[in-house]
Amino acid sequence: MRELRSQSEGRERSGSVTDFVGRRRELKELREDIARTGLDTLSGRKAKAPRARVLLIAGRPGSGRTALAEAFVREVADQYPDGLLRTRLTAPGGETLATERAVRGLLEGLGRTTPPGAGEDELSSALRTALKGRRVVILVDDAADPHQVDALLPDTPECLVVVTAEGPLTGIPDVRPCTLGGLDTPSAVEMLVQRIGDTRVSADPRAAESLAEECGGQPAALALVGGWLAAHPKASVADVAKQLHDMPAGVGGPLARGLRLVYESLPQPAQRTLRLLPLAPAGIVDSHTASALAGCSVAAAQSTLDDFAGLGLLHHAHNGLFLLPGCLAPLLQALLEAKERPAEVQLARARMLERTVRLLHSCRAMAETDEDDGVGLREKLDGVPRTLRFPDRRAAATWLDTRLPALSAAASLAVADGELDTLARRLIAALVRALAEHRGTAGAAPELYGLHRLVLDVAERRALHREQAAALLNLADLDAETGRTQEALDRYRAALDAGRAANDPYAIGRAMESVGGAYQELADWHRASDWFGRALAHALARGERTDEARLYGRLGNVHTYAGRYGDALRNWRAAAAGYRRLADVPGQAKALSEMARVQEYAGRPEESLHTCREAVELARRAGDQRLQAALQVRLADTLDRLGDPAAARLHRSAADRLLGDDPAACEIRSGSD
């Protein structure tokens, strides 16, 4: 099956999939259920619009539901040639993940771009459109809410959705849950053989069966016990079965007893590292995360994580990442709360966030510096330890892409906690800059939208008016770019209030101009000119000459649209004078070209011709061939209206010589553009 990669947490797979054993009856039932008549049809209820078949695998954490789902989709791969999409709806710590992020990840897995700030309904509709005519399997892991699943369901009956959850999903029609219990004894013993070999099992098969019973046939408990036996080759299966049996009743079920067996065999530093792993955002761990949490070296952390994976405490993922199993997260969290003081936990979280910020700075530096500029790169990385550096830009970009779910989760958790707001703001700022450098502002816009909202949360909570204004302006710009002009206008006004509260002249002027731009987009010329006028008065009072020239141009543009040609000419003339004082020759040439356009609209072709020739000379001095060509075309149009076609042909030929036959190159952009 061709796998369509999703950006959401579904890309991380359990390491136990390759060791899948048993569950033949459940696999058969799931295959048969694909074509089985729906429950609604059997009950005589009217069938709704056709949708994808939904298969539900229900079981407690640690029952192997994800492994069964993975094994099943491999078996039916040939029936769905368009690929496989994965997503996860619950974090290992039990937090429900945002449905919008899950849908966005699936769309990105299909190669579809998504507008920043789009709501759940818009994204769900886009997903259903993208899946029309496709035969795709969607694996939805650890669903907690039927509403989340419903938002992911395609309207295409040829698609298949496989969901894992702890219980039934009421509200999703035609779903028969495949409920998992423990493995049968032969399958449980086979799982032990896969972990430790058959020598010790063959030597005492009754003890192996007894151990499987002590583990309740639970795959996660068997993985832990098997991992412990593999790490202790001299221990007998019977001794381990007895240890589990003799544990106090208050320890908990088979999984808790298996974890206690493994935990108590670890050295003290490893025990502490294990206890701190629930602090890893989204349950994604690498050597830097573990090193920062435990306060040890990166090499020591990597060795410890490898040992944990061998013991079944972590799952191997990709690119040096490990995943904390969701079934172990609550047990480790209880250990953390019992063994660690709150101040130590807060310090570990702060160390982790600080390490992440430094890695993001290093990642950004690799994107900002040309590969040939070794001196510039050394300056940017001065003082950064070698372990925090990346070998090249590609390695930095790969790190950012693979860690992005964890980085986003870290930012969200830091903001929600509220105790580390300064570090949270630094983390978000570093992540925003790294994404913008590696992906560009447009490419990173969906992620940036969520990050700016997090900044806004912190700024509002702590009454940081300057940061609040900046976040509102950034969000409004993204709203405006995606056509949500009214939402952008509301945010620009809120940013103006925040800027005034912070007494920030830049934010005030920027917000005033943006409000005018939003009204211009809404074709409300009167309000647009009023707000541009306020922004211009603000710039004049501060002596900001660059802003003055630009705002005169924006006023001239609005008056042109409104048909007030006299006002438009006055403002364009003032803009041209402002650019002349700034020695900005290209800006002056463009302002004069707009004057010529307005003069033409006003029925004054001779003045337009004179102004346009002056603009051509300025464009020639500036060396702007595209602008020269565009002005030559405008001159030709004016000469045609004045009844001189021969001269018009000469100017069009001059434009062709400057830029060839590309008509788009001869377009003059207005000041608002």
C-alpha positions in Angstrom: 0.0 0.0 0.0 1.3 3.4 -0.9 1.4 5.4 2.4 0.2 8.9 2.4 2.1 10.7 5.1 0.1 12.7 7.5 1.6 15.6 9.5 -0.3 14.7 12.6 0.7 12.3 15.3 -0.4 9.4 13.2 2.9 9.2 11.5 4.5 7.7 14.6 3.9 3.9 14.7 4.1 1.4 17.5 7.2 -0.7 17.4 5.1 -3.7 18.3 3.4 -4.0 14.9 6.2 -6.1 13.4 5.9 -8.5 16.4 2.1 -9.0 16.0 0.8 -12.4 17.0 -2.6 -14.0 17.5 -6.0 -12.2 16.9 -6.8 -14.3 13.9 -10.5 -14.4 14.9 -10.7 -10.6 15.2 -8.9 -10.1 11.9 -11.4 -12.4 10.2 -14.4 -10.5 11.8 -13.0 -7.2 10.7 -12.5 -8.4 7.1 -16.1 -9.7 7.0 -17.5 -6.5 8.5 -16.3 -4.4 5.5 -19.1 -5.7 3.3 -21.6 -6.6 6.0 -25.1 -4.9 5.9 -25.3 -1.8 8.1 -27.1 -1.8 11.4 -29.4 1.0 10.2 -30.5 -1.1 7.2 -31.1 -4.2 9.4 -33.3 -2.1 11.7 -35.4 -0.7 8.9 -34.2 2.9 9.4 -33.8 5.1 6.3 -30.2 5.0 5.1 -28.3 8.3 5.2 -26.1 9.6 2.5 -23.4 7.1 1.6 -20.2 7.4 3.7 -17.1 5.4 4.2 -17.4 2.2 6.1 -16.2 2.6 9.7 -14.6 -0.3 11.7 -14.1 0.2 15.4 -11.5 -1.7 17.4 -12.3 -1.2 21.1 -10.0 -2.1 24.0 -8.4 -0.8 27.1 -4.9 0.8 26.7 -2.3 -1.9 26.4 -4.7 -4.4 24.8 -2.9 -4.2 21.5 -5.7 -2.3 19.6 -3.3 -0.2 17.6 -1.2 -3.2 16.7 -4.3 -5.0 15.5 -5.4 -2.0 13.4 -1.9 -1.9 11.8 -2.0 -5.6 11.0 -5.5 -5.3 9.6 -4.8 -2.4 7.2 -1.7 -4.4 6.0 -4.0 -7.3 5.1 -6.5 -5.2 3.2 -3.9 -3.0 1.5 -4.5 -4.4 -2.0 -8.2 -3.3 -1.8 -7.3 0.3 -1.3 -4.7 1.2 -3.9 -4.7 5.0 -3.2 -2.8 4.6 0.1 -3.1 4.9 3.9 -3.5 8.0 6.1 -2.9 8.0 9.8 -3.9 10.4 12.6 -4.1 10.3 16.3 -6.8 12.0 18.4 -5.5 11.7 21.9 -2.0 12.5 23.3 -0.3 9.9 25.5 -1.1 11.9 28.6 -4.8 11.6 27.8 -5.3 15.2 26.4 -7.7 15.3 23.5 -6.0 16.7 20.4 -7.6 19.5 18.4 -9.8 18.1 15.5 -8.6 20.9 13.3 -5.0 19.7 13.6 -6.0 16.1 12.8 -7.9 17.1 9.7 -5.2 19.5 8.6 -2.6 16.7 9.0 -4.7 14.4 6.8 -5.0 17.1 4.1 -1.3 17.7 4.1 -0.8 14.0 3.8 -2.9 14.2 0.6 -0.7 17.0 -0.6 -3.4 19.7 -0.2 -2.6 23.1 1.3 -4.9 24.5 3.9 -5.7 28.1 4.7 -4.4 29.4 8.0 -7.1 29.8 10.7 -9.6 27.7 8.8 -12.3 26.2 11.0 -13.2 22.6 11.5 -16.2 22.6 9.1 -14.2 24.2 6.3 -11.3 21.7 6.7 -13.7 18.7 6.9 -15.3 19.8 3.7 -11.9 20.2 2.0 -10.9 16.7 3.2 -14.1 15.1 1.8 -13.6 16.9 -1.5 -9.9 15.7 -1.6 -11.0 12.1 -1.0 -13.7 11.9 -3.7 -12.9 9.2 -6.3 -10.2 7.7 -4.1 -9.9 4.3 -2.4 -8.0 5.2 0.8 -7.7 3.7 4.3 -7.7 6.2 7.2 -6.4 4.8 10.5 -7.7 6.9 13.4 -5.9 6.0 16.6 -7.1 6.5 20.1 -10.4 8.3 19.4 -12.1 9.7 22.5 -15.0 11.6 21.0 -17.5 10.5 18.2 -17.6 14.2 17.1 -13.9 14.0 16.3 -14.3 10.9 14.2 -17.3 12.3 12.4 -15.3 15.3 11.2 -12.8 12.9 9.5 -15.3 10.6 7.7 -15.2 10.8 3.9 -18.5 10.8 1.9 -16.9 8.2 -0.4 -18.2 4.7 0.2 -15.0 3.3 -1.4 -12.9 4.5 1.5 -12.4 2.7 4.8 -11.9 4.2 8.2 -10.4 2.1 11.0 -10.8 3.6 14.4 -9.3 2.5 17.7 -10.9 3.6 21.0 -11.4 2.5 24.6 -15.1 2.1 24.2 -18.0 2.4 21.8 -18.5 5.5 19.7 -22.2 6.3 20.0 -23.4 8.6 17.3 -21.4 7.1 14.5 -23.9 4.9 12.5 -23.3 1.4 11.3 -20.4 0.6 13.6 -20.0 -2.8 15.3 -17.1 -2.6 17.7 -14.5 -5.4 17.7 -13.9 -5.6 21.4 -10.5 -6.9 22.5 -9.7 -8.8 25.7 -6.4 -10.6 26.5 -4.5 -12.8 24.1 -5.2 -16.5 24.3 -2.5 -18.5 26.1 -0.7 -19.9 23.0 -0.5 -16.5 21.4 0.8 -14.9 24.7 3.5 -17.6 25.0 4.4 -17.0 21.3 4.8 -13.3 22.1 7.2 -14.2 25.0 9.2 -16.4 22.6 9.6 -13.5 20.2 11.1 -11.5 23.0 13.4 -14.0 24.8 13.8 -16.9 22.4 12.4 -20.4 22.9 15.1 -21.9 25.2 13.7 -20.8 28.5 10.1 -21.3 27.4 10.8 -24.8 26.2 12.6 -25.6 29.4 9.4 -24.9 31.5 6.3 -24.5 29.3 4.0 -24.6 32.3 5.8 -21.6 33.8 5.5 -19.7 30.5 1.7 -20.4 30.5 1.6 -19.3 34.2 3.5 -16.1 33.3 1.1 -15.4 30.4 -1.8 -15.8 32.9 -0.2 -13.4 35.4 0.0 -10.8 32.6 -3.7 -11.4 31.8 -2.7 -12.0 28.1 -2.2 -8.2 27.9 0.3 -7.4 25.1 1.7 -4.3 26.8 2.3 -6.2 30.0 3.8 -9.2 28.1 6.1 -6.7 26.2 7.4 -5.3 29.5 8.0 -8.7 31.1 9.5 -10.1 28.0 11.8 -7.1 27.8 12.9 -7.6 31.4 13.6 -11.3 30.7 15.6 -10.4 27.6 17.8 -8.0 29.7 18.3 -10.7 32.4 19.2 -13.9 30.5 20.0 -15.9 33.7 16.5 -15.3 35.2 14.0 -18.1 34.8 10.4 -17.7 33.6 9.1 -19.3 36.7 10.9 -16.8 39.0 9.4 -13.9 37.1 5.9 -15.5 37.3 6.3 -15.9 41.0 7.5 -12.3 41.5 4.4 -11.0 39.7 2.2 -13.2 41.7 3.7 -12.2 45.0 3.3 -8.4 44.4 0.8 -6.7 46.8 -2.7 -6.4 45.5 -2.6 -2.7 45.8 0.0 -2.5 43.0 -2.7 -2.7 40.3 -3.4 -4.8 37.3 -1.0 -6.8 35.1 0.4 -3.7 33.3 1.2 -1.9 36.6 2.9 -5.0 38.0 4.9 -5.4 34.8 6.0 -1.8 35.0 7.0 -2.2 38.7 9.1 -5.2 37.8 11.0 -3.3 35.2 11.2 0.0 37.1 12.6 -1.5 40.3 15.4 -3.2 38.3 16.6 0.1 36.8 19.5 2.1 38.4 18.5 5.2 40.2 19.4 7.7 37.3 17.4 5.7 34.8 14.4 5.5 37.2 14.4 9.2 37.5 14.7 9.7 33.7 11.7 7.3 33.3 9.6 9.2 35.8 10.2 12.4 34.0 9.2 11.1 30.5 5.5 12.1 30.9 6.7 15.7 30.7 7.8 15.2 27.1 5.3 17.0 24.8 3.0 14.7 22.8 4.9 11.7 24.3 7.6 12.3 21.7 11.1 11.8 23.2 14.6 12.2 21.8 18.0 12.4 23.3 17.9 16.1 23.8 14.5 16.0 25.5 15.6 13.2 27.9 19.0 15.0 28.5 17.3 18.3 29.5 14.7 16.6 31.7 17.2 14.5 33.6 20.1 16.9 33.6 22.5 14.4 32.0 24.6 14.4 28.8 23.1 13.8 25.4 25.1 10.6 25.0 24.0 9.2 28.3 20.4 10.1 27.5 20.6 8.3 24.1 21.9 5.1 25.8 19.1 5.2 28.4 16.4 5.6 25.7 17.8 2.7 23.8 17.7 0.6 26.9 14.1 1.7 27.6 13.1 0.7 24.0 14.6 -2.8 24.6 12.6 -3.1 27.8 9.3 -2.2 26.1 9.0 1.2 27.9 9.3 3.1 24.7 8.7 2.5 21.0 11.2 3.3 18.3 9.9 5.8 15.7 12.0 7.5 13.1 14.8 10.0 12.9 16.0 9.3 16.4 12.6 9.7 18.0 10.9 7.5 20.6 7.3 7.3 21.6 5.9 6.9 25.1 3.1 4.3 25.0 -0.2 5.9 26.0 -1.0 3.0 28.3 2.2 3.7 30.4 1.8 7.5 30.6 -0.8 7.5 33.5 1.3 5.0 35.5 4.5 7.0 35.0 2.7 10.2 35.8 1.6 8.7 39.1 5.2 7.8 39.8 6.3 11.3 39.0 3.8 12.9 41.4 4.8 10.5 44.1 8.6 10.7 43.8 9.4 14.2 42.6 8.8 17.5 44.3 6.8 20.1 42.3 9.8 22.4 42.3 12.0 19.7 40.7 9.3 19.0 38.1 9.1 22.7 37.2 12.9 22.9 36.9 13.0 19.9 34.6 10.3 21.5 32.4 12.2 24.8 32.3 15.4 23.0 31.3 13.5 21.2 28.5 12.0 24.4 27.2 15.3 26.2 27.4 17.0 23.4 25.4 14.3 23.5 22.8 14.7 27.3 22.4 18.5 26.9 21.8 17.9 24.1 19.3 15.4 26.3 17.4 17.9 29.2 17.4 20.5 26.8 15.9 17.9 25.5 13.4 17.1 29.0 12.3 20.8 30.0 11.9 21.3 27.2 9.4 18.5 28.6 7.3 19.5 32.2 7.5 23.1 31.7 6.5 24.3 30.8 3.0 26.1 27.5 2.9 29.2 29.3 1.5 29.2 31.9 4.2 31.2 30.0 6.8 32.2 33.1 8.7 28.6 34.3 9.1 27.5 30.8 10.3 30.3 30.7 12.9 29.2 34.1 14.2 25.5 33.0 14.5 26.5 29.8 16.3 29.1 31.4 18.5 28.7 30.0 22.0 26.3 27.2 20.9 27.6 23.7 22.1 28.5 21.3 19.4 25.7 18.9 20.5 23.1 21.6 19.7 24.4 22.3 16.1 23.2 20.8 12.9 25.6 19.7 10.1 23.8 21.5 7.3 20.5 23.2 6.4 18.9 20.0 5.3 19.5 18.3 8.6 18.0 21.4 10.4 14.9 21.4 8.2 14.4 17.6 8.8 14.7 18.1 12.5 12.1 20.9 12.4 9.7 18.8 10.3 9.9 15.7 12.4 9.8 17.5 15.7 7.0 19.9 14.8 4.2 18.0 16.5 6.3 17.9 19.7 7.3 21.6 19.3 3.7 22.7 18.8 2.6 20.6 21.8 5.4 22.1 23.9 4.3 25.6 23.1 0.6 24.8 23.9 1.5 23.1 27.2 3.8 25.9 28.3 1.1 28.5 27.6 -1.6 26.4 29.3 0.6 25.9 32.4 1.0 29.7 32.9 4.0 29.3 35.3 6.7 29.6 32.6 5.2 32.4 30.5 8.6 34.0 29.7 10.0 30.8 28.4 6.8 30.1 26.6 7.0 33.4 24.8 10.7 32.8 23.9 9.8 29.3 22.6 7.0 30.5 20.4 9.1 33.4 19.1 11.9 31.0 18.2 9.6 28.5 16.6 7.9 31.2 14.5 11.2 32.5 13.2 12.5 29.0 12.5 9.4 28.1 10.5 9.4 31.3 8.6 13.1 30.9 7.6 12.8 27.2 6.5 9.3 27.2 5.0 8.7 30.9 4.2 5.9 32.9 5.7 3.3 31.6 3.3 4.3 28.0 3.6 4.3 28.2 7.4 1.1 30.2 7.7 -1.1 27.4 9.1 1.3 26.7 11.9 2.0 30.4 12.5 -1.7 31.1 13.0 -1.9 28.8 15.9 1.4 30.1 17.4 0.2 33.7 17.2 -3.0 32.7 19.0 -0.9 31.2 21.8 1.1 34.4 22.1 -2.2 36.3 22.3 -3.3 34.0 25.2 -0.2 34.8 27.2 -0.3 38.5 26.4 -4.0 38.8 27.5 -3.4 36.8 30.7 -0.4 38.9 31.7 -1.8 42.3 30.3 1.2 42.6 28.0 -0.4 45.2 25.6 2.5 45.5 23.2 2.7 41.7 22.7 -1.1 41.6 22.4 -1.1 44.2 19.7 1.7 42.4 17.7 -0.2 39.0 18.0 -3.5 40.6 16.9 -1.8 42.3 13.9 -0.2 39.0 12.8 -3.4 37.1 13.1 -5.3 39.8 11.3 -2.8 39.8 8.4 -3.3 36.0 8.0 -7.1 36.5 8.1 -6.8 39.2 5.4 -4.6 37.0 3.2 -7.2 34.2 3.3 -10.2 36.4 2.5 -11.6 36.7 6.0 -11.7 40.5 5.7 -14.3 41.2 8.4 -12.5 39.1 10.9 -9.3 40.9 10.0 -10.9 44.3 10.5 -12.1 43.3 14.0 -8.6 42.2 15.0 -7.0 45.3 13.5 -9.3 47.5 15.7 -8.5 45.4 18.7 -4.8 45.8 17.9 -5.3 49.5 17.8 -6.8 49.5 21.3 -3.9 47.4 22.6 -1.3 49.6 20.9 -2.9 52.7 22.5 -2.9 50.9 25.9 0.8 50.1 25.4 1.5 53.6 24.1 3.3 52.0 21.1 3.5 54.4 18.2 4.5 51.8 15.7 1.5 49.5 16.6 -0.9 52.4 16.5 0.2 53.5 13.1 0.3 50.0 11.7 -3.1 49.2 13.0 -4.6 52.5 11.6 -3.2 51.8 8.2 -4.4 48.1 8.3 -7.9 49.2 9.3 -7.9 51.5 6.2 -6.7 48.6 4.1 -9.5 46.3 5.3 -12.1 48.9 4.5 -10.5 49.3 1.1 -10.8 45.6 0.5 -14.5 45.9 1.5 -14.9 48.7 -1.1 -15.9 51.2 1.6 -13.9 54.1 0.1 -15.1 56.7 2.6 -14.0 54.8 5.7 -10.8 53.7 3.9 -9.7 57.3 3.1 -10.7 58.4 6.7 -8.4 55.7 8.3 -5.6 56.3 5.9 -5.9 60.0 6.7 -5.6 59.2 10.4 -2.5 57.0 9.8 -1.0 59.8 7.7 -1.5 62.4 10.4 0.1 60.0 12.9 3.1 59.6 10.6 3.4 63.3 10.0 3.4 63.9 13.7 6.2 61.5 14.2 8.2 62.6 11.2 8.2 59.2 9.5 8.9 60.2 5.9 8.8 56.7 4.5 5.4 56.1 6.0 4.2 59.5 4.8 5.1 58.8 1.2 3.4 55.3 1.3 0.2 56.6 2.9 -0.1 59.5 0.4 0.0 56.8 -2.2 -2.6 54.7 -0.5 -4.9 57.7 -0.2 -4.4 58.5 -3.8 -5.3 54.9 -4.7 -8.5 55.0 -2.7 -9.6 58.3 -4.2 -8.9 56.9 -7.6 -11.2 54.0 -6.9 -13.9 56.4 -5.6 -13.7 58.6 -8.7 -12.4 61.6 -6.8 -9.6 62.4 -9.3 -8.7 65.8 -7.9 -8.0 64.4 -4.5 -6.2 61.4 -6.0 -3.9 63.7 -8.0 -3.0 65.8 -5.0 -2.1 62.7 -3.0 -0.1 61.1 -5.7 1.8 64.4 -6.3 2.5 64.5 -2.5 3.7 60.8 -2.6 6.0 61.6 -5.6 7.4 64.6 -3.7 7.9 62.4 -0.6 9.8 59.8 -2.5 12.0 62.5 -4.1 13.0 63.8 -0.7 13.9 60.2 0.3 15.9 59.8 -2.9 13.8 56.8 -3.7 13.9 57.0 -7.5 11.8 53.8 -8.2 9.1 54.9 -5.7 9.0 58.3 -7.3 8.7 56.8 -10.8 5.8 54.6 -9.7 4.0 57.5 -8.0 4.3 59.5 -11.2 3.0 56.6 -13.3 -0.1 56.5 -11.0 -0.5 60.2 -11.5 -0.4 59.7 -15.2 -3.1 57.0 -14.9 -5.4 59.3 -12.9 -4.8 62.2 -15.4 -5.9 59.9 -18.1 -9.0 58.9 -16.2 -9.8 62.6 -15.6 -9.7 63.3 -19.4 -6.4 65.1 -19.5 -4.3 63.0 -21.9 -1.7 65.7 -22.7 -0.8 66.0 -19.0 -0.8 62.2 -18.7 1.6 62.0 -21.6 4.0 64.5 -20.0 3.9 62.9 -16.6 4.4 59.4 -18.1 7.5 60.6 -20.0 8.9 62.0 -16.7 8.2 58.7 -15.0 10.0 56.8 -17.9 13.1 58.9 -17.4 13.1 58.2 -13.6 12.6 54.4 -14.2 15.6 54.5 -16.6 17.7 56.2 -14.0 16.7 53.6 -11.4 17.5 50.7 -13.8 14.1 49.2 -13.4 13.5 47.6 -16.8 10.1 46.1 -15.9 8.8 49.5 -14.8 10.3 51.1 -18.0 8.5 48.6 -20.1 5.2 49.0 -18.3 5.4 52.8 -18.7 6.2 52.5 -22.4 3.0 50.5 -22.8 1.1 53.2 -21.0 2.6 55.8 -23.2 1.6 53.8 -26.2 -2.0 53.6 -25.0 -2.1 57.4 -24.4 -0.7 58.1 -27.8 -3.3 55.9 -29.4 -6.0 58.0 -27.7 -4.3 61.2 -28.9 -4.4 59.9 -32.5 -0.7 59.1 -33.0 -0.6 55.3 -33.8 2.9 55.5 -35.3 4.5 56.8 -32.1 2.4 54.3 -30.1 4.0 51.4 -32.1 7.5 52.7 -31.4 6.8 52.7 -27.7 5.4 49.2 -27.8 8.5 48.0 -29.7 10.6 49.6 -27.0 8.7 47.7 -24.3 9.2 44.4 -26.3 13.0 45.1 -26.6 13.2 45.6 -22.8 11.5 42.5 -21.7 10.6 40.3 -24.6 7.0 39.2 -25.2 5.9 38.8 -21.6 2.7 40.9 -21.2 2.6 40.4 -17.4 5.9 42.2 -17.1 4.2 45.3 -18.4 1.7 45.7 -15.6 2.0 48.6 -13.3 1.1 47.8 -9.7 -0.8 50.3 -7.8 0.3 51.7 -4.5 -2.1 49.5 -2.5 -0.7 46.3 -4.1 
